[in-house]
Structures are given as structure tokens and as C-alpha cells.
Amino acid sequence: MSITQNPQFHLLSDHEAEIIQKIRLETDDLNLDNISRTRAYLNFYLEYPEMIWAFLASMVSRNGGYNMCDLEGDWFPKMLDPPIRQRLFLTYERANWLIFRDAFSQLLLYSYSTKKSTPMFHLLKFLDVSTFMEKEWQVFWERGDKKRLMTALIINEQNVIHNPVIRHPVYKKRVFNTLMFSFEDYLHFSTVLFPTCEGELYGASVNGFKSVSKRINLGKRLASILFDHRYYPLFLEFAVQTEHTASRHDYEQYFPFDKKRDTPFLRCTYPIIQHHFHLQGDWYKERKFHKKWFSQELNHKHPVHLTEWYKNKQKQLHAMISVKELFTSN
């Protein structure tokens, strides 16, 4: 549904309608691929450092790109057939695109609000944003609690993708209910990593990805690592100094030993995907809201320093693929 189809659109002033159109166009322009999204999140954070969610989104988006390029690297094609790899890529890409469409338009509306020195969050409904976020942006404007706003955005983004991606019949059948996905989920091969220019890796594993509550918990755990005063300057240095190509060599180049690049660059590998938006209902009105989603209690069950863990997991994955190749060839 376009904004002009919204029954309340005629109530907007010409200036408000123009702002909505500008936000739509700018968001669409930047929502081109994983590279443009990652860069846009980081640039917004650098301009508005109170928007800490934008830095988290940029670093998580980097990992989305790494996961995409892994599919066409030296190893995964030996284990997964082309149709499966294509479905996995489209799943990552769709989730990336939906979150950016929803969240970046919110960030831009905040930018307009700061320039006007007046909150304009009543316009969020014309950007297909949940009433949950309209309320939370108003709270942020009045109190300035950036951690609460970050948590609210984490909650919102995971609910935004829950029905159109995680529970979508096609993705559910062909991706999330497959043996391969369950295997990867169980073994923690899918991990969100925060690299440093010193060659160290920090992060947390994605386990139970189909659960919205577990994804929200993961987001909060990642935020606690990213903004830990011991590590934050290192992560920011990496983000600012390291161009995002979506090849894992972006961070493997900093290892204290020579590491061959075995994953490609995203823009040399994948075409631009033309997405279509299908209007969803407001998740906040249709799904039970859990107060625990706002809880500040976090439990890091595993170490957050993952340099050695990463190297061992890579060895495990390569060994598993080599064994499969051996049996297949015989």
C-alpha cells in the first residue's frame, strides 16, 4: 500500500507529505544491497552518536554479508547444492531488506525531527512502522534513554521479520525446517562476530533462530558486547577503517598469520535483488508482547572472546566438508 492509499493521508500538511516522500525515496536508494545498508547504518551513527542501535545494526549487517558470501566461497559449494545456496542467500537478503526498510525510515524521521526541534513520530504510521515504535520514539524524545530505544528497535526488528520471513511458508519449508539449517543452528556455526584491527574476534552465537524471544535476547547480548567500554573503541576503529566488501577477508586480513581469502566480494557475486513490499498487519496489535523483552538481565553462557573458537569452528566445518567430499567421491 502506498502512503497515498492510507485513509488518513489527506490529513497531512503538504510539508509532512513531502517529508514522507523524501524518507521513502532516500530509504529505497540506500536499501540497494548489504553493502549500501551496512554503510548507511554506520554513517547515520557517526552523525547521530545517540542512535546506538544504528552502530549495532551496521555491525550485524556486516555479518549478514559474510553469511551471504560464504555461500559462494571455497567451502559451502562443496556441501550445498546451488538451489539451496540461492534460497539461503534470498532469506538473508529478504530479512536484511525488510529491517532496513522499516528501521532506516525511522532514523530519517528522527533526523528530520531534530532539525525541526519538534517530534514528528506521528508520521511513522505512513511509513508502515508499528505503533509500538511510535510510542517508544516519543519516550526517547522526552527522556533521552538511548539504551531503551536501542532495545525497542531490537524488539521491533525481530517482530518485523517474524511473519514475512521466519514464518513465511516458503522460507519455513525450504530453509528453516531443513536438516541443514537445524544442524547449523545446533552447532553454532552461525555466529555474529565483532572484529578488531588487532585480529581479535568477539561475539555471540545464534541458537534457536526461529524463536523471536531468542533473537531479541541475542540482539541485547550483542549490544552489551559492542558497547562494553573495554571493546567499543576497537570495534569502532574496525568499522571506520575497514571497507565492507562482505568477504570474511575483511577481518581475516588482520589475523597475525597469512589467511588466504576464500570468500568472494558480494558485489562481484550477487545481482541487485528487486524486492516487493507486502503490507503486514501491526505486529504489536496482533502478537502477544512479552515484558521480558525489555528486561536488562543478560546471561552470557559462553565466552564473548571468540578468536580461538572461530579458528576451531572453521577447522571443524572444513573437516566435515572434506569428509563429505570423500564419501561422495567414493
C-alpha positions as CSV (number, residue, x, y, z in Angstrom):
1,M,0.0,0.0,0.0
2,S,1.4,3.4,-0.9
3,I,1.2,6.2,1.5
4,T,-1.4,7.9,-0.7
5,Q,-3.7,4.9,-0.1
6,N,-3.6,5.4,3.7
7,P,-7.1,6.7,4.6
8,Q,-5.5,9.5,6.7
9,F,-3.1,10.7,4.1
10,H,-5.3,13.7,3.2
11,L,-5.0,15.0,6.7
12,L,-1.2,15.6,6.3
13,S,0.1,19.0,5.5
14,D,2.0,19.4,2.3
15,H,5.2,19.7,4.2
16,E,4.5,16.4,6.1
17,A,3.6,14.6,2.9
18,E,6.8,15.9,1.3
19,I,8.9,14.6,4.3
20,I,7.3,11.1,4.0
21,Q,8.0,11.0,0.3
22,K,11.7,12.1,0.8
23,I,12.2,9.5,3.5
24,R,10.7,6.8,1.3
25,L,13.0,7.7,-1.6
26,E,16.2,8.0,0.5
27,T,15.5,4.7,2.2
28,D,14.8,3.0,-1.1
29,D,18.0,4.4,-2.6
30,L,20.1,3.1,0.3
31,N,18.3,-0.2,0.5
32,L,20.1,-1.5,-2.5
33,D,22.2,-4.3,-1.1
34,N,24.0,-5.4,2.0
35,I,26.9,-3.1,1.3
36,S,24.8,0.0,1.0
37,R,22.8,-0.8,4.1
38,T,25.8,-1.5,6.2
39,R,27.4,1.8,5.2
40,A,24.2,3.8,5.7
41,Y,23.7,2.5,9.3
42,L,27.3,3.4,10.2
43,N,27.2,6.8,8.6
44,F,24.0,7.6,10.5
45,Y,25.6,6.5,13.8
46,L,28.6,8.7,13.1
47,E,26.3,11.7,12.5
48,Y,23.9,10.9,15.4
49,P,26.0,9.0,18.1
50,E,23.0,8.8,20.4
51,M,21.5,6.4,17.9
52,I,23.5,3.4,19.2
53,W,21.2,0.9,17.5
54,A,22.5,2.1,14.2
55,F,26.0,1.0,15.1
56,L,24.7,-2.3,16.3
57,A,22.7,-2.7,13.0
58,S,25.8,-1.9,10.9
59,M,28.0,-4.5,12.7
60,V,25.2,-7.2,12.5
61,S,24.6,-6.3,8.8
62,R,28.3,-6.9,8.1
63,N,27.8,-10.4,9.4
64,G,24.8,-10.8,7.1
65,G,27.0,-10.0,4.2
66,Y,29.7,-12.5,5.4
67,N,27.0,-15.2,5.6
68,M,25.9,-14.4,2.0
69,C,29.4,-14.6,0.6
70,D,30.2,-17.8,2.4
71,L,27.6,-19.5,0.3
72,E,29.7,-18.9,-2.8
73,G,33.2,-19.2,-1.2
74,D,35.6,-22.1,-1.5
75,W,33.8,-24.4,1.0
76,F,30.0,-24.2,1.1
77,P,29.5,-25.1,-2.6
78,K,31.2,-28.4,-1.8
79,M,28.4,-29.1,0.7
80,L,25.3,-27.3,-0.6
81,D,23.7,-27.6,-4.0
82,P,23.1,-24.3,-5.9
83,P,19.3,-24.2,-5.3
84,I,19.8,-24.4,-1.6
85,R,22.5,-21.8,-1.6
86,Q,20.3,-19.5,-3.6
87,R,17.4,-20.0,-1.1
88,L,19.7,-19.2,1.8
89,F,21.0,-16.1,0.1
90,L,17.5,-14.8,-0.6
91,T,16.5,-15.5,3.0
92,Y,19.4,-13.4,4.3
93,E,18.7,-10.7,1.7
94,R,14.9,-10.5,2.4
95,A,15.4,-10.1,6.2
96,N,18.1,-7.5,5.6
97,W,15.9,-5.6,3.2
98,L,12.8,-5.7,5.4
99,I,14.6,-4.5,8.5
100,F,16.3,-1.6,6.7
101,R,13.0,-0.5,5.1
102,D,11.4,-0.3,8.5
103,A,14.2,0.9,10.7
104,F,16.1,3.4,8.5
105,S,12.9,5.3,7.7
106,Q,12.5,5.7,11.5
107,L,16.1,7.0,11.8
108,L,15.5,9.5,9.0
109,L,12.3,10.7,10.6
110,Y,14.3,11.2,13.8
111,S,16.8,13.3,11.8
112,Y,14.0,15.5,10.5
113,S,12.6,15.9,14.0
114,T,16.0,17.0,15.4
115,K,16.3,19.6,12.6
116,K,12.8,20.9,13.2
117,S,13.4,20.6,17.0
118,T,9.9,19.0,17.2
119,P,8.9,15.3,17.4
120,M,7.3,14.1,14.1
121,F,6.7,10.5,15.1
122,H,3.0,10.7,14.4
123,L,4.1,10.2,10.8
124,L,5.5,6.7,11.4
125,K,2.2,5.2,10.5
126,F,2.6,6.4,7.0
127,L,6.0,4.6,6.8
128,D,4.4,1.2,7.7
129,V,6.0,1.3,11.2
130,S,4.4,-0.3,14.2
131,T,2.5,1.7,16.8
132,F,5.0,0.2,19.3
133,M,7.8,2.3,17.9
134,E,5.7,5.5,17.7
135,K,5.3,5.2,21.5
136,E,8.9,4.3,22.1
137,W,10.2,7.2,20.0
138,Q,8.1,9.6,21.9
139,V,9.5,8.2,25.2
140,F,13.0,8.7,23.8
141,W,12.3,12.2,22.8
142,E,11.1,13.1,26.3
143,R,13.7,11.1,28.3
144,G,16.7,10.6,26.1
145,D,17.1,7.0,27.2
146,K,19.2,5.7,24.3
147,K,19.6,2.1,25.7
148,R,15.8,1.7,26.0
149,L,15.3,3.0,22.4
150,M,18.0,0.5,21.2
151,T,16.2,-2.4,23.0
152,A,12.9,-1.2,21.5
153,L,14.4,-1.2,18.0
154,I,15.8,-4.7,18.6
155,I,12.4,-5.9,19.7
156,N,10.7,-4.3,16.7
157,E,13.1,-5.5,14.0
158,Q,12.8,-9.2,15.1
159,N,9.0,-8.9,15.2
160,V,9.0,-7.2,11.8
161,I,10.7,-10.2,10.1
162,H,9.0,-12.9,12.1
163,N,5.9,-13.4,9.9
164,P,7.2,-12.4,6.4
165,V,10.5,-14.3,6.7
166,I,10.7,-16.7,9.7
167,R,7.1,-18.0,9.4
168,H,6.7,-17.5,5.7
169,P,5.5,-20.8,4.3
170,V,8.2,-20.9,1.6
171,Y,11.1,-19.9,3.8
172,K,9.8,-22.1,6.6
173,K,9.6,-25.2,4.4
174,R,12.7,-24.7,2.3
175,V,15.1,-23.1,4.8
176,F,14.2,-23.1,8.5
177,N,12.7,-26.6,8.6
178,T,15.6,-28.2,6.7
179,L,18.1,-30.6,8.3
180,M,21.0,-28.3,7.1
181,F,19.6,-25.3,9.0
182,S,18.9,-27.3,12.1
183,F,22.4,-28.7,12.0
184,E,24.0,-25.3,11.6
185,D,21.8,-23.9,14.3
186,Y,22.7,-26.7,16.7
187,L,26.4,-26.5,16.2
188,H,26.5,-22.7,16.5
189,F,28.2,-22.3,13.1
190,S,26.1,-19.2,12.6
191,T,27.8,-16.6,14.9
192,V,27.7,-12.8,14.9
193,L,31.3,-11.6,15.1
194,F,32.7,-8.2,16.0
195,P,36.2,-7.9,14.7
196,T,39.1,-5.6,15.7
197,C,42.0,-4.3,13.7
198,E,44.2,-6.3,16.1
199,G,42.9,-9.6,14.6
200,E,40.7,-10.4,17.6
201,L,37.1,-11.6,17.4
202,Y,34.2,-11.1,19.9
203,G,30.6,-12.0,19.6
204,A,27.8,-14.5,20.4
205,S,26.2,-17.5,18.7
206,V,22.8,-17.6,17.1
207,N,21.0,-20.6,18.6
208,G,17.2,-21.2,18.4
209,F,16.9,-18.7,15.5
210,K,13.2,-19.5,14.8
211,S,12.3,-18.1,18.3
212,V,11.6,-14.3,18.3
213,S,12.4,-14.2,22.0
214,K,15.8,-15.8,21.5
215,R,16.6,-13.5,18.6
216,I,15.8,-10.5,20.8
217,N,17.9,-11.9,23.6
218,L,20.8,-12.3,21.1
219,G,20.4,-8.7,20.0
220,K,20.6,-7.5,23.6
221,R,23.7,-9.7,24.3
222,L,25.4,-8.4,21.2
223,A,24.7,-4.8,22.2
224,S,26.2,-5.5,25.6
225,I,29.4,-6.7,24.0
226,L,29.5,-4.0,21.3
227,F,29.2,-1.1,23.8
228,D,31.4,-2.7,26.5
229,H,33.8,0.1,27.4
230,R,36.7,-2.3,27.0
231,Y,35.9,-3.2,23.4
232,Y,33.8,-0.4,21.9
233,P,36.8,1.7,20.7
234,L,38.3,-1.3,19.0
235,F,35.1,-2.2,17.2
236,L,34.5,1.4,16.1
237,E,38.1,1.6,14.8
238,F,37.5,-1.5,12.7
239,A,34.2,-0.2,11.4
240,V,35.6,3.1,10.3
241,Q,38.8,1.8,8.9
242,T,37.7,-1.3,7.2
243,E,35.7,-1.1,4.0
244,H,32.8,-3.6,4.0
245,T,33.1,-6.0,1.0
246,A,31.2,-8.9,2.7
247,S,34.1,-11.2,2.2
248,R,35.3,-12.7,5.5
249,H,38.8,-11.5,4.5
250,D,37.6,-8.0,5.7
251,Y,38.6,-9.2,9.2
252,E,40.7,-12.2,8.5
253,Q,43.3,-9.8,6.9
254,Y,44.1,-8.6,10.4
255,F,45.0,-12.1,11.7
256,P,48.6,-12.4,12.9
257,F,49.2,-15.0,10.1
258,D,48.6,-15.1,6.4
259,K,45.0,-16.2,5.7
260,K,44.0,-16.9,2.1
261,R,40.9,-15.1,1.0
262,D,38.4,-18.0,0.4
263,T,35.1,-16.0,0.2
264,P,34.3,-13.6,-2.6
265,F,33.2,-9.9,-2.7
266,L,29.5,-9.5,-2.5
267,R,29.2,-7.1,-5.5
268,C,31.2,-9.4,-7.7
269,T,29.0,-12.4,-6.7
270,Y,25.3,-11.4,-6.4
271,P,22.9,-9.3,-8.5
272,I,20.8,-6.5,-7.1
273,I,17.5,-8.1,-5.9
274,Q,14.3,-6.3,-6.7
275,H,12.1,-6.7,-3.6
276,H,8.3,-6.0,-3.3
277,F,6.7,-4.9,-0.1
278,H,3.6,-6.8,1.0
279,L,1.7,-4.9,3.7
280,Q,1.7,-6.7,7.0
281,G,-0.5,-6.0,10.0
282,D,0.9,-4.2,13.0
283,W,2.7,-6.9,14.9
284,Y,2.2,-5.0,18.2
285,K,-1.6,-5.3,17.8
286,E,-1.5,-8.9,16.5
287,R,1.1,-10.6,18.7
288,K,1.5,-11.0,22.5
289,F,4.0,-8.6,23.8
290,H,6.4,-10.0,26.5
291,K,7.6,-7.7,29.2
292,K,10.8,-9.8,29.5
293,W,11.9,-8.4,26.1
294,F,12.7,-5.1,27.9
295,S,14.5,-6.9,30.7
296,Q,18.1,-5.8,31.3
297,E,19.1,-9.2,32.7
298,L,21.6,-10.8,30.4
299,N,23.4,-14.1,30.7
300,H,26.4,-14.8,28.6
301,K,26.6,-18.5,28.8
302,H,29.7,-18.7,26.7
303,P,32.8,-16.5,26.4
304,V,32.5,-13.4,24.3
305,H,36.1,-13.6,23.1
306,L,35.9,-15.9,20.1
307,T,39.2,-15.8,18.3
308,E,40.3,-19.3,19.1
309,W,36.7,-20.6,18.9
310,Y,36.3,-19.2,15.4
311,K,39.5,-20.9,14.2
312,N,38.4,-24.2,15.7
313,K,34.9,-23.9,14.2
314,Q,36.4,-23.2,10.8
315,K,38.6,-26.3,11.1
316,Q,35.5,-28.4,12.1
317,L,33.5,-27.1,9.2
318,H,36.3,-27.7,6.7
319,A,36.9,-31.2,8.0
320,M,33.2,-32.0,7.9
321,I,33.0,-30.9,4.2
322,S,36.2,-32.8,3.3
323,V,34.7,-36.0,4.8
324,K,31.5,-35.5,2.8
325,E,33.6,-35.0,-0.3
326,L,35.5,-38.2,0.4
327,F,32.4,-40.3,0.8
328,T,30.7,-38.6,-2.2
329,S,33.6,-39.2,-4.5
330,N,33.7,-42.9,-3.4
